[in-house]
Amino acid sequence: MSGVKSSPTDGTYRRVFANREARGLLAAQAASDIGDQAARVAVALWVLQRTGNLLFGALALAVTYLPGVLGQAVLGSLADRYPRRTVMLVCDGARFVIIGSLAVLATTDASLLVVFALLLVSEFASLPFGTARASLYPDVVVDRVDYVTAQGLSRTVHLSTQVLGSIAGGALVALLGPSRTLALDALTFLVSLVVIRRFVQARPSADARGTSARLMLDDLGAGARDLFGDPVRRAITVLGWGSALFLVAPEAIALAYEPGLSPLVGGVLLAAVPAGSALGAALLPRVAMRDQLRLLLPLAALSCLPLFATSVGPPPMVAAALWFVAGVLQSFVLTVISAVTMLTAPSRRGRVLGIASSGFNAATALSFALVGWLAGFAAIGPARAVSLAGAGGLLMVAVLRAVWPSAAIEKAA
């Protein structure tokens, strides 16, 4: 796999944490991701409180993924064309200002269209940040096995902060209200900016510096040819995209799982899948990459079963336990991320990861909207909507199994 050196020894958390830049990236990610997730929850609860409409609540979450659908693939090349540290700093500064503005608006009767528009702009600002960070990791942690460990830690941080952000967002809205919660969220981006400036080394751009609308579109085409011209990365990416259709189904309806659900219990339900995934991401790096690739389809199939079991409409805490198990089994997403990154040349990581992330975000937004519609307007209820997503996931894995390039993936490992 290109861009990352091999090591005969086992990667350890100790070596990764001994790396100053890796610590900085993880800390900055923790602050930034908590702010992202808490802001999403705060806005979704604010919308639910104002409208009392389940679909609008689901759309408030879905809208946060739309920029990733529309812009991730195009903006991904910025992480190749400009220094990745600089890209992260600019994005943090922009989000500090935007979420701060939302905090002010939350004290008014601002139009939901204005709220959604600002939320969209904030999410657009987050796209190059994530791509730049993911593209930078192989340069910071150059040993292949240690890189997989670092990627596992990054995934664990991302998911753990989703848990903390979901619970904190629900609890803080209940205690402080949406405005003060969003003000606290804004400060997390300032923390991330300071950490990056202090701990992450400045590096030149990975490709020729500078960009334009035409060049970004050219980069998009080149990235697509690079990604989809390789049968291994193509198959793994399609699995990642398809899995998004069922991965987030519980989150789409968590805040309105049953009538009269408290914001805190809603936050716990919203955090169940990310919490399980965080545990899975912490454990999976102990498995060799070759074996992780072999487990991709089995884990994808198994992760659908707890979702399907939700069809019986269990109590909220039982549903949370089922979704937690599904999250643990969804650790295969870490393998998808690591394999695509390691198999991509350093100068093209930004655009390739941007395209891969864009497809994942598109499937995620579609899942939020579809599951929200099934639960609300189709009147089958939240529990059965989640179970249908699990059944669809099993069908998807069966189709992929028939065309899976096992030999090519085994060789690439």
Number of C-alpha atoms within 10 A of each C-alpha: 15 13 18 22 15 14 12 8 9 13 19 16 14 9 13 20 15 10 13 14 20 23 18 21 22 24 19 26 25 25 23 28 26 26 30 26 25 30 27 24 30 30 27 24 27 19 22 19 11 13 13 13 14 22 24 18 25 28 21 27 24 22 19 22 24 20 23 28 22 15 19 29 30 25 26 32 31 27 33 29 24 20 19 27 23 18 21 25 19 15 21 25 16 18 27 23 15 18 26 19 17 24 22 15 17 20 12 9 8 12 10 14 9 12 17 19 13 16 24 19 16 23 23 24 23 23 24 28 25 24 28 26 21 23 28 24 20 25 14 18 22 15 20 22 23 25 26 29 26 28 24 27 23 25 24 26 22 23 27 22 27 28 26 22 28 30 24 23 32 28 22 22 23 16 11 11 18 27 24 19 26 30 20 17 29 27 19 22 29 21 17 26 22 14 21 24 16 11 17 19 13 12 13 14 18 19 17 11 12 12 15 9 10 9 14 20 16 14 25 22 17 14 26 18 12 17 24 15 11 12 14 23 22 18 20 24 25 16 22 25 22 20 28 22 25 28 29 22 28 30 26 32 29 25 27 28 24 16 7 7 14 14 21 19 20 25 26 23 29 29 28 28 29 30 26 26 29 28 21 25 30 21 16 20 26 16 11 13 18 14 11 21 20 14 13 21 19 13 19 26 20 18 26 30 20 21 30 22 20 24 18 11 17 13 12 18 13 13 23 25 16 21 33 24 23 29 29 24 26 26 29 26 25 25 24 22 21 19 23 20 25 20 19 21 15 19 18 24 28 36 31 30 27 33 27 27 25 26 22 24 24 20 23 27 27 17 23 28 22 20 30 28 22 20 23 19 12 12 11 12 21 25 26 21 27 33 24 20 24 29 17 17 26 19 14 18 22 13 11 16 13 8 9 18 15 14 9 12 18 13 9 14 16
